[in-house]
C-alpha cells in the first residue's frame, strides 16, 4: 500500500530550490537527479545511494528569513564542497516548519555532469559538522530576533 501525500504536501509546501556550486552550470532538479542515476550506472553501481536526505527545523519566522538561513548554510557547508542541494520548505499547520535537504553524493563538474567518484559526505564527522552549522545558524537567528 502506498500512502498519497499529495493533499498534505499541497497544504504545507512553501517552496523548493536548487543550489549549485559557484562557477558551474545549473540544471532543472529532474535533470540533476537523472544525471546522478546515470553517473551511478556508468560506474557499474546502478543501485547505489545517489543523495543524502537531511531534515532541519526552522524558527518561527517568514519564508524570506528561512530562505536566507538556508542559503547561508548551503553555501558554507555544501556547495562549497562541490555538492548540489535541493531544499524544500514545508510549513505544516500542526508541526514545526522545516526544510528537507536532498544532497548529492557526487561533485557537480564544470561540464554540467556528476563526477565518477562518490564524495563521502556521509562520514560521522561531516554530518556532525553540518548539524553544528545548522544549530549555529539557528542561534545566530535567535540573537538577531
N, C-alpha and C positions, 0 to 999 in steps of 0.2 A: 504494500500500500504506500502511495506517495502522497504526502500532505501538500496541498496547494497553498503556498504562502502569498499568492498574488494579492488578495484583499488586504492582508496585513501590510504588505510591502507598499502598496499604493497609499495606505493611510499614514505610514510613518517615514517614508522615503523623503529625504531632503534634496540630496544631490550626489553625483558621482563624478570624479575627476581623475584623469591620468596624470602622473608626474614622471618626467623623464630626466636623465642626467643632462647636464649642460652640454651644449655643442653636439648633440646627437639628434637625428631626425625623430619627430613624433609620429605616432600612428594611432588609428582608432583602437579602442580596447579589444574588440573582437580579433582584429588582425594581430595584436600583440600576443594574445593567449594562443592563437592558432600557430604563430611563429614559435612559441615556447614548445608546443606539442611537436612541431616539425623538427626543432633542434633535438628533442629527445629521440625522435625516430632516426635522425641522421647518425646519432651516436650508438644506435642499436639498443637503446633503453626506452622503448616506447611507453612503458608503464611507470616511468619514474615520476616523482613528485616535481611539478614544474614551478610551484609557488608556495609561499608560506602565507598563512592567514593569521592575522592578529586583530583583536578587538580591544578598543580602548574607550573608557568612559570620557564623556565631555562635561565641562562645567555648565551650570545654568547660565547661558549667555545666548547671544544671537548667532545665526548661521555665519555671519561675516567674521565674527571672532573665532568661531570654530575653524573656518577655512584658513584664517591667518595662523592659528596654532598648528594646524595640520601641515600647512606649507612649510613653516619653520622646522618642524620635526622631520618631515620627509627630506627636505633639502640637506639638513645637517647629518642625519643618520642613515639615509637610504640611497637617495640619488647620488650623493657624494661617493658612494661605493660602486656606482655604475649600474645600480638596480632600478627597475621600473616598478612603480607603485600605482595601484588603483585604490582610491579612497572613496568609500561610500558612506554618507552620513545618514543616520536614522534618528528620529525624534519621536519615539512611541509615547502614546498618551499615559500609559501606566508604568513606564520604566524610565530609566535614565537615558538621556541622549548618548549616542555612542557612534564611533566610526569603525568601519571594517577596513583593514588594510590587506590588500592582496599584493604580496611582494614577490617579484621574480627571483628565481634561484640562479639565474644566469645573468651575466652582464649584457647590456644592450650595446652593440658596437656602432661605430660611426657610419657603417653602411646600412643601418636600419634593420639589423637582424641580431639574434642572440648568438653569443659566442658558444663554442663547443663545450667548454669546461663549466661544471657546476661550481658556483661560488658558495662556499659553506657558511652561509649566513645563519645557519640553524644551530651553531655551537652555543653552549650554555653561556659562555662569556658574551657573545654578541647579543643574544636575547636579553641578558641582564643589562647590558649597556643600553639597549633600546628601551627597556622598561624604565630605567633610571632617567633617560632622556625625556620620556613622556611625563613621568612624575615631576621632573624639574620644570617642564613647560606648564603643567597644571599649577605648580607652586608659584611660578612667575605670574601667571594669570591672576591667581588669588591675591597676590601682593598689589597688583595694579588695580584690582576692583575695590 
